[in-house]
Amino acid sequence: MRVGGRIAAAIEVLAAIETQHRPASDALSDWGRSHRFAGSGDRSAIGSLVYDALRRRSSLAAQMGIATPRALALAAAMRAYDMTADAVAAVADGSEHAPEPLTDDEKSRLAAGVPAGTGPGIAADIPAGVPPPLLRAFGERLVEEGEALARRAPVDVRVNTLKADREKVLKALARYAAEPMALSPLGVRIAPPAGAARAPHVEGETAHGKGWYEVQDEGSQIAAAIAGAGPRMQVLDLCAGAGGKTLAMAAAMQNTGQIYAYDADRRQLRPIFERLKRAGARNVQVLDGGDAVALEALGARFDVVLIDAPCTGSGTWRRRPDSKWRLRPDALAERQRQQDAVLEQGARLVKPGGRIVYVTCSLLPEENGDRVAAVLAKHPELSVEPFAEVWRRQIGGDPPVSADGGSGGLLLTPARHGTDGFFIASLRRAA
């Protein structure tokens, strides 16, 4: 396909997302099935353009004066495909499979870029209603943080030390220019693709099939490391989901002790079984999803309770950009109730002297430090461990500076640390 055809296809997909209220991945899959002539390179280039348009929907709409699928795709193509305004006009010529020719207004807006004086929420591509919480977290750095959340994300993998080491994985992924991560001692990173290039499908590699690594953002790797699971411990992964942190802790425990993996949603847990087998993790007991009675029956026996709490997911917007525009006004309050509930569960299940490690992939203080403060107010037997001390004990070396300037929990962000947005706090129960 020519570039004009790819832009036209992106317009079609963006229109389906808007009118049918569907996730971007589903809309792209449907487009691919109904356009079999498009090769894998075309589908990848179209997907890159669609996601880039969604990442920067607010600022692109400000640039074009309207948020139609056509306006967003045309404006996003300049960065996505490294094109000038004149180059976009040249490929949008109204020929077969190409967009209709640009109007004079569209040409001038493409050339001018985002207008000066655009408000920080729009310039940062933050959904309406969210800027106040993020201003509370970042202050004058809001636009910087928002711009980082609107960039393409790298491919991050975590070495499975039960089967490989980092050097082995680096060699296996050398053709993708894989590099060691800056913060995670077990992490390997592949830079995000540029232009129409596609990110490598590392889960299709032989090394992945052998269980040498798992795809996992560096922030998530750090959260699992901060948990401090070690040999012969009793560990509970309370919101295990598909098991990424469970697998990381199983390797850290060297297949000794026991991890209980639980999630309130049994559908979330379903992929964990294949992943455990591939990774060679043998010290994990998967509880029936949603069986709260069986969970509570375990009692306060755990050295570590890891809570990767349900949240609004603002820290993952660069990977799932369509999700930020689907954020419901009542979603934050709903998530806060869920977070308080799982923290209460954790407080009942951690043993004296044990730790609760509270994690979200959110940047909002209301889901992070505020929830920690709320559980501390109800449970005087719990106290926050300064994250710098926990970092030195569990990971070693000098800790990074938290993006919110705090010292209790650690807030990681794309702008400051190159990770997805993650909040991590360690709470110790008095012995």
Residue, then its C-alpha position, 0 to 999 in steps of 0.5 A: m500500500r502507498v502512504g496515502g492508502r495507509i492514511a485512508a485506512a487509519i481514518e477508516v479505523l479511527a471512525a470505527i473506534e469513534t462510532q462503534h465505541r470499540p477498543a483500538s485493537d479490535a477495530l484494527s483486527d477487523w479492518g485487517r480481516s476485511h482487507r486481506f490484500a494488506g500485508s503485515g507491514d501495511r497493517s503495522a504501519i496503519g496500527s502505528l498511525v492509529y495509536d499515534a493519533l489516539r495518543r495525541r488526540s487532544s493536541l492534534a484536535a487543537q492543531m486541526g480545529i476539529a477532532t474528526p478521524r480525518a483530521l487526527a490521521l492527517a496530523a498524526a501522519m506527520r510525526a508517525y511517518d516523518m512527513t512534512a505538511d507538503a508531503v501529506a498534501a501530496v499523498a492525500d490527492g483523492s486518487e483511489h485508496a487515498p484521502e480526499p485532497l486537503t483544504d486550504d485550512e487543513k494545509s495551513r493547520l498542518a504547517a502551523g502545528v499546535p497553536a501557541g497558548t494551548g492549555p496544559g491539559i490539551a497540550a499534555d493530551i490529558p482527558a478532561g477532568v484528569p488535569p487536577p489530580l495530575l497537577r497535584a502530582f506533577g505541578e508545572r511538569l504536567v505537560e512534560e509528563g503528558e508528552a512522555l505518556a503520548r510517545r511510543a513505548p519500548v518493548d521490555v522483557r524480564v529475564n527468567t533466572l530459572k532458565a537464563d541470564r541477561e547475557k543469554v537473552l541479550k544475545a537471543l534478541a541481539r538482532y533487535a538491538a536489545e540493551p540492558m535496562a537502566l533500573s531493573p537488573l533483570g530487564v532487557r529493552i528494545a527501543p520503540p519503532a520509528g516511523a512505519a516500522r513495527a515493534p518486534h513480536v518477541e513472544g514469537e521468538t524461540a527464546h520466549g518459547k523456551g521460557w527464557y524471558e517474559v514481556q514485562d514493563e520495567g516499572s512492573q519488574i521493579a515492583a516485583a523486585i521491591a516485593g522482596a520475595g525470597p527463598r522459603m517465604q510464604v507469598l500472596d499475589l492478591c491481584a495476580g491477573a495473568g501472573g507477570k509478577t507471580l512469575a518474577m517472584a517465583a524466580a526470585m524465590q528459586n522455586t522454594g517456599q510458596i506463592y499463592a496467586y489469586d484474583a477476584d476475576r477468574r478470567q484474568l487468571r486463565p493465562i497464568f497456567e501456560r505461563l507457569k509451565r513455560a517459565g518452569a515455576r513450580n512453587v505457585q498455587v493458583l487459587d480459584g478466582g473469586d473464591a474469597v472464602a478460600l482466600e480468607a481461610l489462609g489466614a495471616r500467614f504471609d511474609v509478603v502480600l503483593i497488591d497490584a491493585p485495580c486502577t484507572g491505568s493512567g500509567t499505561w496510556r502510552r501502551r493503551p492510548d484509547s483507554k484514556w479517552r474512555l475513562r468514565p467520570d465515576a471510574l476513579a471513585e469506583r477504583q478507590r473503593q476497590q483499592d481500599a477493599v484489597l488493602e483491607q484484605g492484605a491487612r488481614l492476611v499479612k503476618p506480624g513482621g510481614r510486608i504489604v507491597y501496594v502497587t498501581c499502574s496509576l499516576l493519580p495521588e487519589e489512587n496512590g498515596d491517598r489510599v496508603a494514608a487511608v489504610l494506615a489510619k485504620h490500621p495503626e499496626l502498619s507503617v510505611e517503609p521509606f522506599a529508598e531503604v527498601w530499594r537498597r535492601q531489595i535491589g541495591g545501589d542508589p534509588p531513583v528520585s520519585a516523580d512526585g518528590g515523596s519519600g514514602g512511596l516510589l512514583l515511576t513515570p515515562a518522563r522521569h524514568g523511562t518506565d510506564g507509570f507505576f506507584i509502589a509502596s511498602l507497608r510493614r506490619a508490626a511484629 
